Amino acid sequence: MRPSRLLAMPVSVLALALVAGPAVGQTEVTRSVAGGGVSVPGWTGQIDSRAAASGQTLSDAKLEMDGEAMHVITGPAVNYWNPENTATGDYTVTATFLEPKYMNLNNHPHPYGIFIGGNGLGTDHQSLLYCAAYGNGSFIVRGFGPDAFQVNGRRGEQNAAVHTAAGEGQPVTQEIAMSVRGDVIECAINGTVVGSYPVSEVVSDGRLSSTDGVYGIRSAHNTEALVSGLSISR
């Protein structure tokens, strides 16, 4: 990490965290966000167990409204949801993510996206599946069941559909959708299906308990994103 960036970070917990994505093996200090917590009515969240074990809490990340968008700043990696947002059967959940300044809080790309199939959220036996994009043109599909599991590999995949930031500090936008269609789960980014997975491989022991459940948003540690248009269609 560049010394100037490290000194600028308001860090309360000196915990090193491995990024779940293309930059596996690089480490950086997980920030603590000043004035953190959840201030969006009806919403709550849960940070990842590694961050919790190091002493961080949900107040070390921030979810607030910024106009019509939800503004996420982390801190520890976190899942946010409104328990009233549920989906069953066949459906598509969509949201648009604006990373206003690519890599402004980290020393390598970190992902953000949506999750589906949330069950037992906020407990030690949660299960969910998420698809998240990076501003470097790659994406990752992972979940918790309750331990973390991989779907498209340890480092995710590059795909031309995923937008690439023009440079560090530049904005980049991704539209992310997750669909359940019969026996298939799909992730689409910017209108292109980038991953398709049999339900039978994802709903199993140690993975999803069901594709039915709560949907919400997922942010890796040390990220910032404006999330708009979170919606479901059937």
C-alpha positions in Angstrom: 0.0 0.0 0.0 1.3 3.5 -0.7 2.4 5.2 2.5 0.4 8.4 1.9 -2.8 6.4 1.5 -2.2 4.3 4.6 -1.6 7.4 6.7 -4.8 9.0 5.5 -7.0 6.1 6.5 -9.1 6.5 9.6 -8.3 3.0 10.9 -9.5 1.8 14.3 -8.8 -1.9 13.8 -5.4 -3.0 12.4 -6.7 -6.1 10.8 -5.3 -7.5 7.6 -7.8 -9.0 5.2 -7.5 -11.0 2.1 -9.5 -9.7 -0.8 -12.0 -12.3 -2.3 -11.2 -11.7 -6.0 -8.6 -11.2 -8.7 -6.0 -9.7 -6.3 -5.9 -12.7 -3.9 -2.7 -12.6 -2.0 -2.5 -8.8 -1.6 -3.3 -7.4 1.8 -4.4 -4.1 3.2 -5.7 -2.6 6.4 -9.4 -2.9 6.8 -10.7 0.6 7.5 -13.2 1.8 10.0 -15.6 4.4 8.6 -16.3 7.5 10.7 -19.9 8.0 11.5 -20.7 4.4 10.4 -23.8 2.3 10.9 -27.1 1.8 9.0 -29.4 4.8 8.6 -31.6 3.7 5.7 -35.1 2.9 7.2 -35.9 -0.8 7.2 -32.4 -1.9 6.4 -29.8 -3.8 8.4 -26.6 -5.7 7.7 -23.9 -8.1 8.8 -20.2 -7.9 8.5 -18.1 -10.9 7.5 -17.0 -13.2 10.3 -13.3 -12.5 9.9 -13.8 -8.8 10.5 -16.1 -9.6 13.4 -13.5 -11.8 15.0 -11.0 -9.0 14.8 -13.3 -6.8 16.8 -15.1 -4.8 14.1 -18.8 -4.3 14.0 -21.5 -3.1 11.6 -20.8 0.5 12.8 -17.4 0.3 11.1 -19.1 0.4 7.7 -21.8 2.9 6.5 -25.1 2.6 4.6 -27.0 5.9 4.1 -29.2 7.6 1.6 -27.6 10.0 -0.9 -30.5 11.5 -2.8 -32.3 8.5 -4.5 -29.3 6.2 -4.1 -28.0 4.2 -1.2 -24.4 5.1 -0.4 -22.2 2.3 0.9 -18.8 2.9 2.4 -16.8 0.1 3.9 -14.9 -0.8 6.3 -15.3 -4.5 6.8 -17.0 -6.5 4.0 -20.7 -6.5 4.6 -24.1 -7.7 3.4 -27.0 -5.2 3.6 -30.7 -6.1 3.3 -34.2 -5.1 4.0 -36.0 -8.2 5.4 -39.1 -7.2 3.4 -37.3 -7.7 0.1 -37.9 -11.3 -0.6 -38.1 -13.4 -3.8 -39.5 -16.8 -4.6 -39.7 -19.0 -7.7 -38.4 -17.5 -10.9 -37.3 -13.9 -10.6 -34.6 -11.3 -11.5 -33.1 -8.8 -9.1 -31.3 -5.8 -10.6 -29.3 -2.8 -9.3 -26.9 -0.3 -10.6 -23.6 0.4 -8.8 -21.6 3.6 -9.3 -18.1 3.5 -7.9 -17.5 7.2 -7.9 -13.7 7.0 -7.6 -12.2 3.7 -8.6 -9.8 2.4 -5.9 -10.1 5.5 -3.7 -10.2 3.4 -0.5 -8.0 0.5 -1.5 -4.7 -0.5 -3.1 -6.3 -3.0 -5.5 -9.8 -3.5 -7.0 -12.6 -4.7 -4.7 -16.0 -5.9 -5.8 -19.6 -4.9 -5.0 -22.9 -6.4 -6.2 -26.2 -8.1 -5.2 -27.1 -11.2 -3.4 -30.1 -13.5 -3.6 -31.3 -16.5 -1.6 -30.7 -14.9 1.8 -31.7 -17.2 4.6 -30.8 -17.1 8.3 -29.3 -13.6 7.7 -27.8 -12.0 10.8 -27.1 -15.4 12.3 -24.3 -17.9 12.3 -26.1 -20.2 9.9 -26.7 -17.7 7.1 -26.8 -18.7 3.4 -26.8 -16.4 0.3 -25.3 -16.2 -3.1 -23.8 -13.0 -4.6 -22.5 -11.7 -8.0 -20.2 -8.8 -7.7 -18.2 -6.7 -10.2 -14.8 -5.0 -10.1 -13.9 -1.8 -11.8 -11.1 -3.7 -13.7 -13.4 -5.7 -15.9 -13.8 -8.8 -13.8 -16.6 -10.4 -11.7 -17.0 -13.0 -9.0 -19.8 -15.3 -7.9 -19.6 -16.5 -4.3 -21.7 -17.3 -1.3 -22.0 -18.2 2.3 -23.5 -21.4 3.6 -22.6 -20.4 6.3 -18.9 -20.7 5.4 -17.7 -18.8 2.3 -17.8 -20.9 -0.9 -16.7 -20.2 -4.5 -18.7 -20.6 -7.7 -16.6 -19.2 -10.5 -13.2 -19.8 -9.0 -10.9 -18.3 -6.5 -10.1 -15.2 -8.6 -13.3 -14.8 -10.5 -13.2 -14.1 -14.3 -12.6 -11.3 -16.7 -15.5 -10.5 -19.1 -15.8 -7.8 -21.7 -19.3 -6.9 -20.5 -17.9 -5.7 -17.2 -17.0 -2.0 -17.4 -13.4 -0.9 -16.7 -12.6 2.4 -15.1 -10.6 4.8 -17.2 -8.1 5.0 -14.3 -7.6 5.2 -10.6 -10.0 7.8 -9.1 -12.2 7.7 -12.2 -15.9 6.7 -12.0 -17.2 3.4 -13.2 -20.8 2.1 -13.3 -22.0 -1.5 -13.4 -25.6 -2.8 -13.8 -25.8 -6.2 -12.1 -28.7 -8.6 -12.3 -29.2 -12.1 -10.7 -31.9 -14.4 -12.1 -33.4 -17.7 -11.2 -35.0 -19.4 -14.2 -36.1 -22.9 -13.5 -33.0 -25.0 -12.8 -30.5 -22.2 -13.6 -29.1 -19.2 -11.8 -27.7 -16.5 -14.0 -25.6 -13.4 -13.4 -25.8 -10.6 -16.0 -23.6 -7.5 -15.9 -24.5 -4.5 -18.1 -27.1 -6.5 -20.0 -24.9 -9.5 -20.8 -25.1 -12.9 -19.0 -21.6 -13.5 -17.7 -22.3 -16.6 -15.7 -24.9 -19.4 -15.7 -24.9 -22.1 -13.0 -27.2 -25.1 -12.3 -29.3 -24.7 -9.2 -28.4 -28.2 -8.2 -24.7 -27.2 -7.9 -25.5 -24.1 -5.8 -28.3 -25.4 -3.6 -26.5 -28.1 -1.6 -24.9 -28.9 1.7 -22.6 -26.1 2.7 -24.0 -23.7 0.1 -27.4 -22.2 -0.5 -30.3 -23.6 1.5 -32.7 -22.3 -1.2 -32.9 -19.8 -4.1 -36.0 -18.4 -2.3 -35.2 -15.8 0.3 -34.1 -12.2 0.9 -32.2 -10.2 -1.6 -29.8 -7.3 -1.0 -26.4 -5.8 -1.7 -22.9 -7.0 -1.0 -19.7 -4.9 -0.7 -16.2 -6.1 -0.1 -14.0 -4.3 2.4 -12.7 -0.8 1.7 -15.1 0.0 -1.1 -17.5 2.9 -1.9 -20.5 2.6 -4.2 -23.8 4.4 -4.9 -26.5 1.8 -5.4 -29.7 2.8 -7.3 -32.6 1.0 -8.8 -32.6 -2.1 -6.7 -35.7 -3.9 -7.9 -37.2 -7.3 -8.6 -39.1 -8.6 -11.7 -40.8 -11.9 -12.3 
